[in-house]
Structure formats: structure tokens, C-alpha cells
Amino acid sequence: MWRLNKGLVFVFLLFTGVKNDLYSQSIQKGYFQSPVKPGVRNFLSGNFSELRPNHFHTGLDYKFGGVEGEPIYAAAEGWIHRIKISSFGYGNVIYLKHPSGHITLYGHLRNFNPSLHAWIKTKVYAAKQQELEVAPQPGELMVKKGQLIAYGGNTGSSGGPHLHFEIRDSLDRALDPLLAGYSEILDKIPPTPQKIAIVPLEIDSRVNGKFQRLELTPTLSGTGYNLAEPIQISGKVGIEIQGYDKLDGAENQNGFPKFEVYDESGLLYKLTVDKVDFNFSRHFLLHTHQNRFSKLYHQPDLKFDFFQPKTPEIGVFQLETGIKKKIQIKLIDAYNNTRNIQLTLLGADLDSTKSDGSAPPSPQVSYFKNIMKIKVAQTTKGGLAKFIVGTTSYELMPAYQDAASRTYLWDLRFGIPSKIDLCSEIYVPDILGHFPVGKEHLHATPRLQVRTESNSLLEDLYLRAVHSGTASAPTLELGDPLQYLWNPIEATWEVSGYAGNKSKTHVYQRAANGSRSFVGGEWKGNQIQFKTRNFGSFVLAEDITNPSITPIRVNSQGMRFTIKDNLSGIKSFEAWVNGEWVWMRYEHKQAVIWSESSQNQPLKGNAVVRVTDMAGNVAEWKGILN
């Protein structure tokens, strides 16, 4: 049973009445024990600061050898702060709060210990919700250090049985749990670099003579890595690193939290991922390049505070012509294992004649933040391009060219061209408009309106939009899939030619392989309004097919079904026996639901199971339990 501990209650009252700034920022070694097999060797499949799709990994993933049921122990004394039953995210999860002010999180649990499970079950039946999050009263559910609280599993957005374990500070920011000094986890292996990227940061920047992102593979030399040839730079450039770390006894490619950058004069700056604020977790997409490279240079709109010192020009390199600068980058893991990378930057003049490969058959257009780059084949009709902005025409020479092609660079802050005369042809940009970061903004055309909120964007956005398809099957290409948003934007799409069943028709995002994921939307006449936090290809699809409910085992001991939907996906499900609501657990990865009665009593009588999909289609199964 869960009982109040008078000593812990006193500590709870003391630490909730007085804010402890020291512990809110740091982890005291020895305070937290291992939540898995304390005192016994442990292995990790993931660690803090690891680059994951669209986010930092904010904790440790403990391996279980591919099986569920591993005992999970409280890392320190405290009380249950939050507890949640879910089939997504962290799955079944417990949050403990500790007298130090820290919070520990235990995610993807198969189930809780028996007394805690009975407690949460009463809450589920009182709320009649299949998935539930509860915040117990402070001091209501106390725990001791090392107390069994749950069993490891594979619930939520998990790819296999493991425990996701976090330590957060008093401001609910994730900290590196390895700083707790766990002797159960060994690491004597330094990080490994995979790629180094040199990137232009302004319109006059060049990398080896061209406005380009240059990715290079460093070579191993002794115990360190280097780039053999100097990299020529003009204007301001930045450095990005792709790499990984390994822990002893495991092949998983994990993350590492720290970079240090030196030149001949000594340390220039540090980048340390020492805490992650969940309020800004999507800013990971601004901190990284395509979830793979860490950017080692200042970005004015980035909310994370990783750099020391903190100056606007940190990580920006610019050299006079002929000047060499030797750069050393140290990759450092949580155990202070260090790997050195050496490279040399060489200042160079801007060169208007630069070999740039074969000529494209049509204008090759790419974007880097506010810079539009256009590469086009040479022509005998001239080389002076005209950029039409409003009623003004701007003539522009190629930034550089060779016998085969010309490359133009245009700063969109000067205006968005309605068309560009490239001498040999006219190019019409597909830019809808400029959306400034940190502001509400609306841009409307006859076929599309896009609205952003003050917290929608990670940085200034020059949003592109292309309409294609037919009236009965329209397609909207909105933005670039490799552009990212902080929070959703709202789009109102004019599709006046669409004649399908609007009550069952919604917006779907279509992937490159043709698969569709439900977005939603609300019809307003011939327009459909929807919100999205991702860019890409959007289509309309009609879902008139009910979900399927397939019995696996149905008797008085319980009900178990497979539930599936062919398009829009499962929205909700409910079950009743003799008119009484029954809790149905859900594992979305296996598409299975199963019953758990309120008092562990046999189920008898008329049973109904109802499943609804995202388009509002409803399926029912009825039977009699004997």
C-alpha cells in the first residue's frame, strides 16, 4: 500500500516552501541510483543529447534484452508527481518529484506495481477515459529510494522493450542523467565524427569559390581526425558536425553533449547541451541541419542557450584573402572522452568565374534562408538577368559562371520577384510571401490563405506554394518538407471544383511513397481550413469505410480485439457490458485493444464495442459474454 512517510512529508513541505536554486540546475552524484538493476552492469540504446527525428533525446534508454517485465525502481525518495496511461508518446509513464527539486521520469512501462495499478484503475473508471493523466496531491503517493514502482515495457512510441529515464530540474528542463555518476554504465570510447559541413551565412559567402553547403568526410590520423586540404572561404561561414558516440559493450550510435572550438590562440567557444527546455523542444530543428548535423554557430532566433560565450558572432568565421586559420574541434561525451578534429580555413577572393559542373536543362532553384540561388545554362542571348519586384526591375550579373552555366544570387529581403528574366527564359518563383518570425501574419491569394501565429515560426519564412492536380483531385505543395515549423500554421485552401462527399473528406499529407496521413480540416463552403506543423504535399481524400473490429478472444475472462482503419486512422473506442463502461487498453503498434474490468470480476452479459475513425465512421461489435 502507498503510505505517507512523516519524514518525507516534512522534507516535501520544506522544499516546496523554499526554492533550491542549486539543485534546480545541477545533479549531485550519488543522489540518484540506477532505476534498472542497481549495482549491476547496464547497457544503453540511447542517451541524453542524441539527435533524434525532430528532437533531442532527453534521457537514457536502458536495454532489457528484448523482453518486457524488467523491475523499475525509484531513483530517489520522493512522491508521485504525475502518472499517465497512454498508447503514444512515453506510453505508461510515472513522474516522481524529489526533495532536491528534481523530477525523474520513467517511460514506456508495461505496467505499474500492483498497488499503484489499482490506484490508477479507480481513477480511470471514475473518469471513464481509456487514456488518462493524473496529478496526485503532493505527498499523496510517497516512494522510497529503490522502491519497486513499475515494470519495463514497450508502450507508447517505443521501438522495443526499454526504459526511457529522465532527470529534470525544478523548472522541468531535462538534464543529462549520466551526470549522476552511474557506475553501472561504462564508457571509455570517444565520439566519432562522420561529416563536417562548411556553410555560407550571407549572400557574399563562398565555400571553395561557390555559394554552397560543402560536406566533407574527415580521415582518421592517429587518435584524431582531419581534413587534409584547406577549405577556401569568402565572407562569413559556419561549421556543422555530424557524429556519434558509443558506450562500452553496445553498438548503438548515441549522442554526445559537448563541442569545443579552438584556433591558434586557444579556446574560441564551447557548445554544451546541458539542459533541454521542453517549451522550445522544436527549436532542435533550427539547431540542427536535417536532424543530422549540429550547427556550431550563432542563430539569432534559436531559443536554446548552449553557447559560451554568448555573442552574436560566435562560431562565424571570416578571413582576409590569403590568411590561414587552423581550427581544432573537440567532441566530448558525458564521461569526458574526447576526440579531436583538425581543419584549415583559407581566406579567398570572390571569383566571378568558377567551374560549377554541367548545366541544368531548366533553371535549378534552391534556397538558403533568405537567399535564392538560381543556376541556369549559358546562352548567347546575354547574361544580365532582370528581377521584377513590384514595378521595379533590377538587373543582376551572375555571382559566378563558367562556360556551361550561370549562377545568380538574390536576397529575398530586398523583395520577392514576381518573375525573373534569365535571358534565355522567364522564371516565375512560387513564393507565396514573406512571413516574419515572432509575429502574427496573414497572406492571402484567391486560392490560398496562410496564417501564422507569433510562435508558429522558427525563423523568417519565405513560403512557397504550388497548386497542381485536377479539380476532383487537387494537390497543394506547401513549403519544403525540409523546412520546419515551431507550432502549427493555418491554411485555407480554395478547392471549388471538388464534388466529393465533404462530410467524409479531409486533408491528408502525402509522403513521397504515396502513403497518406490524416491532417483533418473544416469545410467552409468551397474552402477547407486546416492546420499543419509540417510542410509537404497535401491532398484531399474521402473516407467512407468503417473501421474493422476483429475478435481475438472474447469470454467472461475478458475481451481482446484487433481494430484497424483503412485511411484516416482510429480516433476513439469504447466498450460496455450490460450497459456498464469497461476500460479497454490499447497498443497501437499491434492494433490491439483488451479489457480490464473494474474489480477483476468476470464479464457477463451483453457486450458492445464501438470504434470511431478520424472521418467519423463508426463500427460496432456486439456479443454475449457467458
N, C-alpha and C positions, 0 to 999 in steps of 0.2 A: 504493500500500500504506500501511497505517497503521503508523507507526514511532514509537518512543519518542524524545522530544527531551530530552537530558540537562538542558538549562537549565530546561525546563518541569517535568521531574520534580523538580528541586531546589526550584523555586517551589512545586510541589504539596506536597512534604514540609514546606516551611516553613509554608505557610498551613494545612495540616491539623493541624500541631502547635501553632500559636498562633492563637487566635480573634481575629479582627479586628472589634471592635465597631463601628468607624466605618463600614466598608463594609457591615456587616450591616444598616444602617439607611438608607443613602443611596446615590445613584448619582453617580459622578464624571463630569462632562461630558467627552466625548471618549474615555472608556474603551471604550464600545461603539459600533461602527459600525453602519450600517443593514444588516440582513440581506437586504434586497431592493434591487437597483440602487443600490449605494452611490455617492454623488456625483451621482445623477440624481434629478430630481423624482419623489416618490412620492405616492400618494393612499391614504387610508384609508377603509374602510367601517365601522370600529368602533374605539373607543378605550377606554382604561382608565376605570373607574368608571361606564361606561354601564350603565343599568338594563336588564337582560335578564330573560326569564321565569325567576323563582326564583333569580337570582344576579346578582352584579356581573360585568360583562365585565372580565377581569383582564389584558388585554393590548391589543395593536394588531392590527387586521385589515388587511393590505396587499392592495390590489386588484391583480388580474392582467389586467384587461380581458376577463374571461370565459373565459380559456383556461388550461389546465394546462401545466406544464413550466417555470415560471419558476425560474431558478437561485437557490438559497438559500445564503447564506454565513454562516459563523460570525461572530457579532458581536464576539467577543474570543477571545484564545487560552485554551486550557483542555483539558479532556478530556471524553469522553462519560460522563455520569453515569448515564443511563438511556436506553433505546431501546425502542420498543413498536410492534408491528404490531397494528392493531385496525380494525374497521369502525365503531366507535362512539366517542363522546367526541371526543378530539383526533385520532382516526384514527391514521395512521402519524406518530409523533412522536419527536423527539430532545430530550433534556435535556443541556445542556453545563454543566459546573461550571468556575468560573474562579478564578484565584489570589486575586481580590478577595474570594472567599467567595460571590459571586453565582451564581445559576443562570439560564441562559437556556433557553427552551422554544420549539420550532419545530413547530407542529402542522398537521394536515390535509395532510401531504406526499403527493405522488403516489408517490414512491419515493426511496430514498436514493442517494447516489453509488455507482458500481459496486463499489468495494472494500468499502464498508460494507454494501451489499446482500448481497454474497457472504458476508460475515461473519455477518450475522443469519440468512441462509438455513441455514447449517450449524447454528445454534442451534435453528432451527425443526425441522429434520429430526431432530436429536438428541432433542428433547423430544416430537416428533410431536404438536404442538399447532398448530391453524390460526391462532390469535392468541396472541401471546407478548410478554411484557415481560422484558427482561434488564437487569441492572445490572452492567456490565463492572467488572473490578477497577480500582481507582484507578490512573490512569496507563497503563492498557492501550491505550486508543484516544485518542491525543493529537490536538489540532487547533490550527491556527494561525489568528490573526485574519484574516478574509477568505477562508478556505479554503472551497471548494465542498463542502457536506455533503449536499445533497439538492435535490429539485425540487418546486416547489409543486404542490398538487393540490386535491382536493375530498373527501378521505377523512374518515370519521367523521361526526359530527353537524354537517355543514357544508352551507350552502345554496347554495354556488357556489365556484368556484376562488378561493382566497386563502391567505395565510399568517397563522396566528394566532401572534403572537410575544409572549413574556412575559419580563420580568426579575424574578427573585425574590431575596430576601435570603438570608443564610446560615441563617435559620430557616424557609426555604421559604415565606415570605409574599410575595405578589405586590406589586410596586411599579409606579409609572407609568413606562413606557419613554420617554415624551416628555421626562422629566427628563434623559435622556441628551443632549438638545440636538441632535436631528436636523435638520440644515439642509435635508434632502430633503423635509420636511413643513412646509407653511406654514399659518399660522392667524392671521388678523387680525380674525376675526369674534367678537364677544362672544356669550355664551349668550343664549338666547331663552326667557323664561317663557311657559308656556301656561296654567297654572291655579295659583291659590293656595287652599288649604283652611284653614279655621279649625275646629278640632275640640275638643269638650268632653273634659276629662280627669278629671272626677269627677261625682258624681250631682247636685251643685248647680250645675254649669256650664251656662251658656246662651250660645248664639250667636244674636244678633238675637232674643233672647227665648225660644228653643226649645232643647231638648236635641237638637242636630242637627249633622251634618257639613255645613259650608257651603263649596261650591266656587265660586270666582269667577274670572272671566277679566280679567286686568289689561289696561289700554289703553296703547298707546304714546303717550308725550308727550315730544317731543324725542328724546333718545337713551335715555331711560329709560321705565319702565312705572309705572303707579299704579292704585290703586283709588280711584275718585272719592268714594265715600261711606264715612263711618266705619262700622266694624263694632262693634255693641254686644256687650259681653261681660259675663257674670256668672260668678263662680267662676274656676276655673283652666282655661285653654285653651292649645292649642299651635298651631303653624303648620306647614303642609306645602307643598312646592313641587313642581310638575311642570314640567319644562322640558327643553331640549336645547341642544346646541352643534353648530355646523357648522365644518368646516375649509375653507380656501380650495380652490376647484376641485371640490368634491364636495357633493352634495345630501343625503347621509346625515345623519340626526339622531343625533348622538353624545351622549356624556355629558360632564360637567364635574365636577371633583373638590372644589370648594370653595364654601362659603357663609360669609358674614359678616353678622352681625345687629347693627344699631345702634339706639339711641334718641337722644333729645336730648342725653344726657350723653356719648355716644360709643359705642365698641365694647362690646357686651354679651358676645358669644361667637362662636366660629368652629366650623364643622364641616368637617373636611378628610378626604376619603377618600384617605389617603396610603399605605395598605397594606391588603391583604386576607389574613386568616389563613384558609387552606382548612379548618382544623379547625372553623371556625364559619361556613362559607360560607352555610348555610341561614338564618343569622340575618339575612341580607338581607331575608327575608320579614317580619321584625319591624321592621327599619329602614325599610321602605317600606310604602306602602299600595297593595295590589294591583299590585305591580311597577311602579307609575307615579309615585307621589309620594314624595319624600324627607322623612322626619319630622325637623323641626328642634327636637326637644325630647327630654329625657332619658327613657329607658325602663329601669327597674331591671334587667330580665332580659337586656338586649342585651349580647352578648359583644364586639361591635366597640367600639373605643376611638377615636372620631372627634372628640369634643368637647374644646374648650379654652375656659374652664377646665372641670374635671370636677367638677361638683356635682350633687346630686340634683334641684335645682330649675332646672337650666339649660334655657332655652327655654320655661319655664312663665310665662304672663302672667296676672296678676290685678290688677284695678284697682278702686279705690273708685268709688262712684257719682258720675258727672259728670266724672271725671278722664279727660283725653285723653292718649294716648301715640302719638307719631309713630314709626313703625318704618321703618327702611330695611334692605333685604336686598340684599346684593351677591352676584351669581352670577359666579364666577371660573373660567376654564378654565386648562389647563396652561401656556398662553402668557401668563397674567395679563391677558387680555382680560376686561373687567368690564362687567356690566350691573346697573343699579340698579333696585330696585322700592320704591315708596313706598306705605305704607298707614297708616291711623289706626285705633287701637282706642279705644273709648269705654266706660268703666265704667257699668253699668246695674243697677238693682234687679231682683230676681226679680219677675216679674209672673205672677200666677195666672190672668189672663185674656189669652189670646193666640190670635189668629186662626191656624188651622192647616189651612186647606183643607177639602175636602169630607170627610164622614165615611165611613169604610170600611164595607163591608157586613158584615164579620166582623172580629173582633179582629186588628189589624195589629201583629205582634210582631217586634221586632228586638233585636239585642244589640250592645253595645259593651263588650268585655272583660267585666267583672263586672256590668254594668248591663243589666237587662232593661227595654225600653221597650214599653208597650202603648198603642196608640191604638184607641179604641172609640167608637161612635156614642153621642150623648146619649140618655138615656132618662128617662121620668117616674118610674121606679122608684127613683131616688136616684143618688148619685154616690160613695158611700163604698164602695170596693172592699175585699174581705176576702182576704188572702193566707194560705193554710193551710200552715203549716210544722210537720210532725210533729203534735203535739196542740195546737199553739198557733195562734190566729187573730190576724192583725194587720190592723187597719183603716187604710186609706190614702186620703187625699184626692188628687184629681188634682194632678199637678205644675203643670199649666195646662190650661185648657179654653176653649172658645168655645160659641157656640150650637149648633154642629153636632157637636163631638166632645170627648172627654176623653182626656188623656194621663197615664198613670201611669208612675212610675219605681221600680224595685225593685233594691236592691243584693243580688246573689246571695250575697255573703259573709255576710249575715245568715241565710241558709238557702235551700234550693231548695224552692219551693212545690209541693205535690202537686196543688193546684188553686187557682184564683182565681175568686172570686165577683165578677163585674163588674156586678152588679145586674140587668142585662138577660139575662145568660147566664153559664154556667160555662165557664172556660177551663182546660184541663189542659196544663201545659207538657210538652214532650217531652224534658226534660233528664234524661239518664241519671245523671249525677253530677258531682261536682267532682273534678278531677284536678290536684293541686298540682304546680307546676313544680319540677324538681330532685329529685323523689322517685319511688321505685317505688310503684305504686298499682294496686290491682285493684278493679274494681266489677262486680258480678255481678247479673243478673236471671235469671229462668227461661229467657229466650230469647236472652240475650246476655251474654257476659263480655268485658270490655276490660281489658287490662293495659298499663301504661306503665312504661318504664324511667326511670332517673334522668336520662337525656339524651334522652328522647323529645320533650319539650315545649319550645316557645319561651317560653311564659308560662303562667300558670294557665289551665286549660281547664274550661269548663262544657259538657260534651259532650252533644250531643243525638242521639237515635236514634229512628227511626220504622220500623216494620215494615209492609209492605204486600204486595200481590200475592196469589197463591194458594199452596196447599201444593206444587203442582208447579212453580210459577214464582215463588218468593218474591223480595222486594226488600228490601234494607236501606239506608235513608238514614242514613248515619253522618256526623255533623258537618255543617259548612257547607263547600262547595267553596272558599270564600274564607277559611276558617280554615286555618292551616298548622302543620305539624309539623317538628321538627328531625330526628328519626330515627323509624323505624317503631314503631308500636304493634301489639299482638297482639289479635286479636278471635276469639272462639269463638262461632260462630253456630249456634243450635239450629234445624234445618230437618227435623224429624221426619217431615213429610208428603212429603218429596221421595222419589220412587221411580225416578229415573233411574239410569243406569249410573255409579255413584260413581267407579269407577276411571278414567273419562274425563271426569268432571265437576269443574270448578274454579270458583273465584270470579273474576269479571270486574268491572271498573269500567265503568259505562255512562255515556257522555257525554250531553250534552243532545240531540245529534243522533241518539242511538241507537247509535252505534258502541261497541264493547266492546274493552277492553284487558285482557290476561291479568294476573291477580294471583296465582293459584295456590291453595294450601291443602292441608291434610291432613285426611282424614276420620277421625273418632273416633266410631264408632257413628253416631248421627243428628246429630252436630255436625261442622262443618267449621271448622278453625282456620286463620287466615291472618294475614299481616302486611301493613300498608299504611303508606305515608308521605304518603298523600293522602286527603282526605275526599271524600265524594260518594255516588253511588248505586252499590250493589253488587248483582250478580245472580249466579245460577248458570247455567252453560251447559255443554252436553255436546259434546265434540269427538271424533267417531269417524272423521273423514275424514283419510286420509293426506295428507301434503304432495305437491305436484306437482314433478316434475323434467322439464324440457323441454330437450332438447339444442339448442344454438345452433350449435356447431361441435365435432366430435369426430373427431380423426385423430391420427396419430403426432406431430404438432407440438404437440398439446395438447388439452385438453378444456374446454369452456365451456358452462355450463348456466344456465337461469333456474330458481330454486327459490322456491316460494311456499307459503303455508299459508292456509287459508280462515278460521281463527278464532284459535287460541291462539298462533300465531307460531312461527318457526323457533327451535329450541333448539341443534341441532348438525348437522354434516355431516362426512362423511369419504369418502375415495376410496382405492382400491387398484388397482394394475396388476400383474398376475402375483403377487399377494399382498404387494407392496411398497407401503407407505404413500406417498401423494402429497399434497403441500401444495396446498391449494385456497384461493386468495384469495377475498375476499368483499366485495362492495359492496352493502350492504343497501338503499340508496336506489334502486338499479336491480334489486335481487333477483337478482344475477348472481354466480356463482362460476366461477373458472377455475383451471387447474392451473399449477403451476410445478415442474418436475422438479428433482431434487437437483443434477444435474450438467449441466443444459441439454441432456440427451440426448433423442432421440426416444422416445416412449412406444409400446411394442409389447406385445401380448398381451391377456389377459382383463382387462377393466376393470369395477369395481364402484363405484358412487356411492350412498351411503346418507345419507338426510336424516331427522332426527327432529324432531317438533314438541314444544311445551311440554306437550302432553297425553300424550306417549309414543307417538303414532302414527308409524310408520316407513314410508318409501318407499324403493325401490331401483331403480336403473337399471343394467342390465348390457349390455355390448357387447364387441366385439373390435376392438382398435386394430391396424391393419396398417401 
